[in-house]
Amino acid sequence: MISGSRFLCFLCLSVANQVIGSPRIECDAPKFDFGTVIGLDEIVYEFTLWNRGDEPIKISSIKNCCGTQSTITPMEILPGSTAVCKSVFATRNRYGQQDKQILIASNDPRHPYFELKMTGTLLRPVEVSPRLVRLGDLLPASVISETVTATNLLETAVGLESVSTTIKGMKAEVVEIRDPGSRLQDDTRSWTILLRSSGALPVGKLSGQLQLNFSSGMVNVPVIGTVRPVIQAVPDRIQLSANSINAIERLVMLRSGDGRPFEILSATLENADGSVKIKKLTKGKWQCLIAIMPDAVKPNAVLRVETSGSAQLVIAIPLIKE
């Protein structure tokens, strides 16, 4: 049983809640799923916002997720009235699953940041497979033959205007075109592009692109790999302690990357004082033993090795004084 004083307090709070109003922002459909979209530059949607409270809603700001812009008209919503939040999602160069958030800051005490969402999937007008070409470890004379398939996902015709690659020692060409003849909704037109070696590849990290220029826009396929030298030096740089006052000995191994035999014709130090001894271990493996004074090492000092390998006549191994 409620005592008299408690009942009076409860009654006063109830009356106060009925008298003191508050704004109440709502949206009957706060999430817009645009489904799967191909080839559109933007998606526009209008959310209807309600004020189901008994005081005006005052919108102070709109926080948009990357790629979206929103405007609300009007920025003050009277009780029982509506406003329109027009959101524009710029889809250009965005692909895959999308989940865009729009936060509306207002004086609604229950939802100081009211959330709207735009979700769906964006597909490229022309889809490629694979999207990344991994070539792995290569030699300068490696024979490369990789294919990439491009498929038009639009119902309208798309032309492949040119193919090229940014990688030295490689070229790209179209080797197959498939055209079903009719343009039914489930028909596609596809191209097979061959990426192949056309000369010696530069030693080092290989990073470039296969560039496909379609009438619907450019599609770039990244190409990565590592080109190892034919004759590999381990280590590929010789580190020396600058604090040492005595001669330092270092051992360098040189071996054939493709198993072919080679000869070391000479091994000398440049911009440094010391000695070099060479020793043949197998037909495709040699060692160089150097003895050097660190204080006699000058800038740009190297161990210079001349070989019989036609692809790698000279190997320069830097001497680094630390």
N, C-alpha and C positions, 0 to 999 in steps of 0.2 A: 504494500500500500504506500502511495506517494504522500509525503507529508505536505502540509499546506504551503510552506515556504518553497519546497522543491517544485511543487506543481505550478506556483506563480512564476518561478524562474523559467521553467520549461515553456509556459504560455507566452512569456515576454520574448523568448528567443524565437518562437514560431511566428509570432506577429512581426518581429523585426525582419525575419527572412522573407516574409511576404511583402513587406514594405520596401526593403532595400533590394533593388534589382541589380542585374549584372548583364553584360553583353555575353552572347553565346554563339560562337562561330561554328558552323557545320557545313559539310558538303556531302550530299547523298552518294556521290561516286568519286571519292578522293583519289582513286587509282585508275589511270587510263592505260590499258594494255593495247598497244597499236599493232600487235601481232608480228608477223614477219614482213619486212619491207625491203624492196630491192630498188636501188637506183634513185631514191628521192634525196633532194638536197636538204629538205627540212620537213618536220612534222609539226602541225599546228593543232592545238586542242584548247577548248574553252571549258573551264571548270565553273560550275555555278556555286557560289558561296551564299549561305543563308545566315541571317542573324535571328536565332530562335530564342534570344533573351529579351529583356525589356529595357535595355539601355543601348545606345549607339555603339557599334564596333568601330574603333579607330585603328586603322592599319598603319603601322609606323615604318615598316620596311619589308622587303621581299629578298630572301636569300636563295639564289639559284645554284643548282649543281652545274658543273662544267658543261658547256655546250647548250645551255638553256637560258632563255630570257623571258621574263614574265612581267605583265602589267595588270593592274586591277582597277576596274572602273565600276563604281566610285570607290575612293579610299576610305570613306565613312559609310557604314551600312546601318540604316535605321532599323529598329526592331520590326520584325516581320518582313523585311525587305531583302533583296538579293543584290549581289555584285558579280561581275564576270572576271575571272582570272584567265587571261589569254596567255598561254605558254607556247613558245616557239623553240623547238629542239633542232639545232643545226646538225644534221647527220653527216655532212660531207667528211669523208676520210675517217669515219667511225664505223666499226664493224663488230659483229658478235652480239652477245647478250648485253642489253642496256637497262640500267636502273637509275633513273634521274629523279632527284629529290628537290622539292620546292618547299621552303619554309616561309610561312607568313607570320610575321611578328605583329601582335595586336594587344589590345588591353583586355582580352578575354582571360580572366584569372585561371580558368581551367586549362586552357591551351594557349599559353603565351607564344608558342611557336607551333602553329597548325601545319601539318604535313600533307602535301600532295605529291603524287608520283606519276611518272611516265615510264612504262616498261615495254620491252619487246626485243626483237632480234633484227639486226641490220645485216643484210647480205650485200656483197659486192655485185655490181652488174655483171662482171666477169670473174668467176671463181677460178683460182689456180691450185694445182696440186703437183708437188708439194709446195707449201708456202715458204719453205726455207730449204735451200739446197746445201747439204753438208758434204763436203768432198773429203774430209778427214786429212790424213797425212799423205803428202805427195812428194814426188821428186820433180825437178825442173823439166825432165823429159817424159813425165807421166802422160799416158793416153787417157783423156777424159771423155766420157760419153754419157751425159745425163739428160733425161727427158723431163719436160714439164708440160702438163696438160692444162689448157685454159678452156673454160666452158662458159658460154653465154647463158645467163639466167634470165635475161629479159625476154619478153614476148616479141619484141621488135628486133630486127636484124642489127648486128654489130659487126663492124669491119676491123680486121687486124691490119693496121697501116704500116707498121715497121717493128722489127725486133733488133735488139742490140745488147751488148754487154759492156760493162765498164772495166772488165778485168783484162789486163795485158796478157797476151798469149792464149786467149780464148775467143771464140766466135759463136754466134747463135743463128739458127736458121729454122724455118718452118718446114717440117718433114711430112706432115699429114694434116689434111683438113677434112672434117666430116660435116656434111650438110644434108639433113634428112629431106630437103626439098620443100616440104610443107612447113608452115609456122604454127602448128597446133600448140596449145598451151604447154603440153608436156614434152614438146620437141626441143632439142638444143642444137647448137652448132659448137663444135669444139675444134681446137687446134693442138697439135703436138709439136712442141718446140725442142730442138736438139741443142744442147749446150756442149760444145766439144773443144778440145785443145787444138790450137792452130800454130803453136810455136813453143819455145821454151818459156816456162813459167818463172816469174821472179821469186827468188828465195825470200822466205819470211812469211808473216801472217797474210793470208789471202782473204780479202774482204772487198766485195763489190756487189753488183746487182745485174740481174737479167732484166732488161727493160722492155716491156711489151706496150706498144702504143696503139690503143684501140680507139675507135671513133667515139666511144663512151668515156674515154679518159685513159690516163697512164696507169699501168699496173707494174710495180717493181717487186721482183723476187730476190731477197737477199741470198748471196752465195758466200760461203765461208769455208776455210780450210787452212792448212799449214803446208808450205813448200819447204821441204828439208833440202839442204845442199847434197850434191852427189857424194862428195867427200865430206864427212862430218867430223868436226873437231870437238873433243871433249876434254876440258871445258872449252866453251867458245870464247872465253876471255880469261886472262891470267891476272889474278889479283895478288898484289904485293903489299907488305906492310911497310909504311913509310918510316917507321921507328926502328927498323932493323939496321944494324951497322955491319952485319955479316952478309956474305953471299947467300942468296936464297935459291933453292932448287925447286923446280916445278916440272911435272910430267904431263905431257899433252899426248892424247891418243888420237890418231886419224884413221878412220875406217870408211870403207865403201858402203854407201847407202843402198846400192842395188846389187851388191855382190861381185861387181866387175873388178878385176885386178887393176892396180895403178902403181906407179913408181913415184917416190919423192926424189926429185932431182937436186934440190938444195933446200936448206933451212937456215935463215940468218936473222939476226936481230937488227932492227932499224930504230934509230933514236934511243938506243940503250947499249950499255957495255956488258958483255958476258959471253958465254959460250953455248953452243947447241950441239948435242949429239943425237943422231938419228939411228933408228934400229928397225929393221923389217921383221915383223912377227909372222905374218902370213901374206898371201898374195894381195889381200884386200885390207891389211891392217898394219899400221906403223906406229912407232912411238918416238916422241921428241923429248929429250931431257935437257932442260935449260938451267944454267947457273948464272945468276944475275945479281948485281949490286943495286939495291933499291935507290940509293942516292944518285945513281947514274942513269936513271930512267927519266927521259924527257917527255914533254907533251907529244901526243900522237905516236908513242912508241908501239911497235908491233913485232910479233914473230911472223916473218914472211916465209911462207912455204911454197916452193914451186913444184908442180906435179906434172905427170904425163897425161892426166885426164883432160880430154879436149873440152869438156864442158866446164872445167874448173882448173885453169892453168895455174892460178895464184890464189892462195888462201892467206888472208891477213888476220891474225889473232891479236886483238888489242892487249896491251899491258897496262893494267890499271893500278896506280899507286894510291893507297888509302892511308 
